[in-house]
Amino acid sequence: MKLSPHSPRRQRKALYNADTFERRRRMTVPLSRELRKRFHARSLPVRKGDTVRVLSGSFAGREERVARLDRRAYALILDNITLKTGEEKLKALPIRPSHLVITRLNLSDPWRRRSLKVSEEEVTPEERGETPEAETEVPESPPALPAAEKAEEAPAPAPEAEPEPEAEVAPAKPARKRAAKKPAAVAEEEGSP
């Protein structure tokens, strides 16, 4: 039986046996139209810090930042995309790269900037991963008052707050005991009269 190199069986095997470098290449995500015009590329390997838009599923239309890449499972973990488990806990929902579009690139890495042929002047502080200066400024404190005015404007003492009642904590479940496996010879002796 002769198989072509493009047969589904060989493609599936190549997926499972791919090394991490090949998996990175396979986890490429298309760029949005604005980014295509700017960087002259159709798709790029996704990385942590990129902002993506979900195209299909129950979270379609949401734009979130990539929190983690799982190359082994070919999936991405996004910020604020979670599901509730049976125990009412929040669990991150892994999403395949084929359901995403990159809307903002993380250009903090100089190697990535060089590969996209982007100059330092073109990169915005958001793309570089920095917070804008307006947000990082410390608010100014009000002007100091003379000592005589401070004494007149002394605030009234606050009433004492009642202590909050402690929430009841459910008792922990006891650990499950596993039955020790008995050797076959001992089990036969116990079973016979």
C-alpha positions as CSV (number, residue, x, y, z in Angstrom):
1,M,0.0,0.0,0.0
2,K,1.5,3.3,-1.1
3,L,0.7,6.4,0.9
4,S,1.1,9.9,-0.5
5,P,3.0,12.4,1.7
6,H,-0.2,14.4,2.0
7,S,-2.3,11.6,3.4
8,P,-4.3,12.3,6.5
9,R,-2.5,9.5,8.4
10,R,0.9,11.1,7.7
11,Q,-0.3,14.6,8.5
12,R,-1.7,13.4,11.9
13,K,1.5,11.6,12.7
14,A,3.5,14.7,11.8
15,L,1.3,16.7,14.2
16,Y,1.9,14.4,17.1
17,N,5.6,13.9,16.5
18,A,6.5,17.6,15.8
19,D,9.2,19.2,17.9
20,T,8.7,22.5,19.6
21,F,10.1,24.6,16.8
22,E,7.7,23.0,14.3
23,R,4.8,23.4,16.7
24,R,5.6,27.1,17.0
25,R,5.4,27.4,13.2
26,R,2.2,25.4,13.1
27,M,0.6,27.7,15.7
28,T,0.4,30.7,13.4
29,V,-2.5,33.1,13.6
30,P,-3.7,35.4,10.8
31,L,-3.3,39.1,11.3
32,S,-6.2,41.6,11.2
33,R,-6.5,43.7,8.1
34,E,-4.9,46.8,9.7
35,L,-1.9,44.8,10.8
36,R,-1.6,43.1,7.4
37,K,-1.3,46.5,5.7
38,R,1.2,47.8,8.3
39,F,3.5,44.7,8.5
40,H,3.0,43.3,5.0
41,A,2.4,39.8,6.4
42,R,-0.6,37.6,6.4
43,S,0.0,35.6,9.5
44,L,2.6,35.2,12.3
45,P,3.4,32.7,15.0
46,V,1.4,33.8,18.1
47,R,3.3,34.6,21.3
48,K,2.5,35.6,24.9
49,G,1.4,39.2,25.2
50,D,-0.3,39.4,21.8
51,T,-3.9,40.6,21.7
52,V,-6.3,38.3,19.8
53,R,-10.0,38.3,18.8
54,V,-12.0,35.1,19.1
55,L,-13.8,34.3,15.9
56,S,-16.0,31.3,16.8
57,G,-17.5,29.7,19.9
58,S,-19.3,31.1,22.8
59,F,-16.7,33.8,23.3
60,A,-16.8,35.1,19.7
61,G,-16.1,38.8,19.3
62,R,-14.0,39.1,22.6
63,E,-10.5,40.6,22.4
64,E,-8.2,39.3,25.0
65,R,-4.5,39.1,25.7
66,V,-2.6,35.8,25.3
67,A,-1.7,34.6,28.8
68,R,0.0,31.3,28.0
69,L,0.8,29.0,25.0
70,D,0.4,25.3,25.3
71,R,2.4,24.0,22.3
72,R,1.9,20.4,23.3
73,A,-1.9,20.6,22.9
74,Y,-1.7,23.2,20.1
75,A,-3.9,25.6,22.3
76,L,-3.7,29.1,23.8
77,I,-4.9,30.3,27.2
78,L,-6.4,33.8,27.1
79,D,-7.0,36.3,29.9
80,N,-10.6,36.3,31.2
81,I,-11.8,33.4,29.1
82,T,-12.8,30.8,31.7
83,L,-15.4,28.1,32.3
84,K,-16.9,26.9,35.5
85,T,-16.1,23.4,36.6
86,G,-18.5,21.1,38.4
87,E,-17.1,22.3,41.7
88,E,-18.0,26.0,40.8
89,K,-14.3,26.8,40.2
90,L,-13.1,28.9,37.3
91,K,-10.9,27.1,34.8
92,A,-9.0,28.6,31.8
93,L,-10.5,27.6,28.5
94,P,-7.9,26.5,25.9
95,I,-8.6,27.8,22.4
96,R,-7.1,26.6,19.1
97,P,-5.2,29.1,17.0
98,S,-7.6,28.5,14.1
99,H,-10.4,30.3,16.0
100,L,-8.4,33.5,16.5
101,V,-7.1,36.7,14.7
102,I,-4.3,38.8,16.0
103,T,-5.4,42.4,16.6
104,R,-2.3,43.8,18.4
105,L,1.2,42.5,18.4
106,N,3.6,42.3,21.3
107,L,6.8,44.0,19.9
108,S,8.8,44.1,23.1
109,D,11.2,41.6,21.6
110,P,13.9,43.2,19.4
111,W,14.2,40.0,17.3
112,R,10.5,40.1,16.4
113,R,10.8,43.8,15.5
114,R,13.8,43.0,13.2
115,S,11.9,40.1,11.5
116,L,9.0,42.3,10.8
117,K,11.3,45.2,9.6
118,V,9.8,47.7,12.1
119,S,12.0,50.6,13.2
120,E,12.2,51.7,16.8
121,E,10.3,55.0,16.0
122,E,7.3,53.1,14.6
123,V,6.7,51.1,17.7
124,T,4.1,52.5,20.2
125,P,4.7,52.1,24.0
126,E,1.7,49.7,24.1
127,E,3.3,47.4,21.5
128,R,6.5,47.6,23.4
129,G,4.8,46.4,26.5
130,E,5.3,49.6,28.5
131,T,2.5,51.6,30.2
132,P,1.9,55.1,28.9
133,E,3.5,57.9,31.0
134,A,0.2,59.5,31.8
135,E,-0.9,56.4,33.7
136,T,2.4,56.1,35.6
137,E,2.5,59.6,37.0
138,V,1.9,59.9,40.7
139,P,-0.9,62.3,41.6
140,E,0.2,65.4,43.4
141,S,-0.6,65.8,47.1
142,P,-2.7,68.8,48.2
143,P,-0.7,71.8,49.4
144,A,0.4,71.7,53.0
145,L,-1.7,73.8,55.5
146,P,-0.2,75.9,58.3
147,A,-0.3,74.3,61.8
148,A,-3.0,76.7,63.0
149,E,-5.4,75.7,60.2
150,K,-4.7,72.0,60.7
151,A,-5.8,72.3,64.3
152,E,-9.1,73.9,63.2
153,E,-9.8,71.4,60.5
154,A,-9.1,68.3,62.7
155,P,-11.4,65.5,61.6
156,A,-13.9,64.1,64.0
157,P,-13.0,60.7,65.4
158,A,-14.5,57.9,63.4
159,P,-17.0,55.6,65.3
160,E,-15.6,52.2,66.1
161,A,-16.6,49.6,63.5
162,E,-18.1,46.3,64.7
163,P,-16.0,43.3,64.0
164,E,-17.3,41.2,61.0
165,P,-18.6,37.8,61.9
166,E,-16.3,35.0,60.7
167,A,-17.7,32.9,57.9
168,E,-18.4,29.3,58.7
169,V,-15.9,27.0,57.1
170,A,-17.1,23.6,55.9
171,P,-15.2,20.7,57.4
172,A,-12.6,19.1,55.1
173,K,-13.5,15.7,53.6
174,P,-11.6,12.8,55.1
175,A,-9.0,11.3,52.8
176,R,-10.1,8.2,50.9
177,K,-8.4,5.0,51.9
178,R,-7.4,2.6,49.2
179,A,-7.6,-1.1,49.7
180,A,-4.2,-2.6,49.6
181,K,-3.7,-5.2,46.9
182,K,-3.0,-8.6,48.3
183,P,-0.7,-11.1,46.6
184,A,-2.6,-13.8,44.8
185,A,-1.3,-16.5,47.2
186,V,-2.7,-14.7,50.3
187,A,-6.0,-14.0,48.5
188,E,-6.4,-17.7,47.7
189,E,-5.7,-18.7,51.3
190,E,-8.3,-16.3,52.7
191,G,-10.9,-17.4,50.1
192,S,-10.6,-21.1,50.9
193,P,-12.2,-22.6,54.0
